[in-house]
Amino acid sequence: MNLLLVCIAFICIAALEVPYMVKNKQWYSLTVYSVLLVSVFVLGALVASGIKVPSPIKAAQAFYKDILGLSFKSP
């Protein structure tokens, strides 16, 4: 049931946005929008199916600490 609701929500979102982009020939925006929409749909479908998805916060923390060398320690 949850998966069906996720599908309906994403179909509605796409139905509202995609025709405008196609009509105005915004191909780059449509491409970026589609990639993001499909990515979020897959994550939403996984969560709705009961599959445990790792937190994106952990990846962001690793990026800030390991790659940028930043730390958020209080003084």
Secondary structure as the mmCIF struct_conf table of DSSP 4:
data_model
#
loop_
_struct_conf.conf_type_id
_struct_conf.id
_struct_conf.beg_label_comp_id
_struct_conf.beg_label_asym_id
_struct_conf.beg_label_seq_id
_struct_conf.end_label_comp_id
_struct_conf.end_label_asym_id
_struct_conf.end_label_seq_id
HELX_RH_AL_P HELX_RH_AL_P1 ASN A 2 LYS A 23
TURN_TY1_P TURN_TY1_P1 ASN A 24 LYS A 25
HELX_RH_AL_P HELX_RH_AL_P2 TRP A 27 ALA A 48
TURN_TY1_P TURN_TY1_P2 SER A 49 GLY A 50
HELX_RH_AL_P HELX_RH_AL_P3 PRO A 56 ALA A 62
HELX_RH_PI_P HELX_RH_PI_P1 PHE A 63 ILE A 67
BEND BEND1 LEU A 68 LEU A 68
#
